């Protein structure tokens, strides 16, 4: 079966059962995304709902999935209504929940339910996990090439890590491509003279952000959520892996990771990206409050290029850091 999903979740039991998993966000952001947003609006989705939700709706509507796995806790408050409208169009839906209280026993039960539903044992799941962890280990190395040597650019880092949510729908091909990329990247010259930035929050809807930052003399050497999608902690146990994964829980779990990485990567400042009409904008209050490096809050709405106002704000932010 081909199973689309709304955000990163434990894919190991599904792969162990021999099915294919596809991250709907990745199809949206690499497709004709403006038209996908407009299509959902034509179907009645309101203007003041996040573009990612509208994109996911249209992607699912157009594609041929056997099931959509909706992550109904730990991601997006709009997912419930998204799933109801998809079900109304005849799409079959499955559900997964990350416990908001970060309770390990509840998380373990959710993973067991997945295994029961797909008819696989824990040892089947762990076999796939070990295969994926071999790739994740290479992604940790790729991330190090970004922040330690600058041989992998912020955009390349973003793309490889964000695609680790579903490994492009084919983890064998993803690994072969990654091996080739790493071989080439290691031959490059070191580049670490620029301003060192972190990118926090959900992946940007802009398609030229990284290039623009580079052109202004800054390099992103930490992609917070994208790195989380690549499960960087390499925990031996499947429950631990998804318990240490920060994205589905409160902003406090994220803050602990962000603070450690700001220090480890010696960042000059961070861009805290927020999506228009996203409830996660509220988390930004605490991000600004508890980080002790300069923070630029950048808001994106529609897919496409950075608009003039955002470019100007980035430019002023970078000038301020340089001055400091
Ligand atoms: S950006 Fe926010 S509102 Fe949009 S899909 Fe993600 S969590 Fe939901």
Boltz pocket constraint, residues with backbone or C-beta under 6 A from the ligand:
constraints:
  - pocket:
      binder: B
      contacts: [[A, 50], [A, 51], [A, 52], [A, 53], [A, 75], [A, 76], [A, 77], [A, 78], [A, 202], [A, 275], [A, 276], [A, 277], [A, 278], [A, 279], [A, 280]]
      max_distance: 6.0
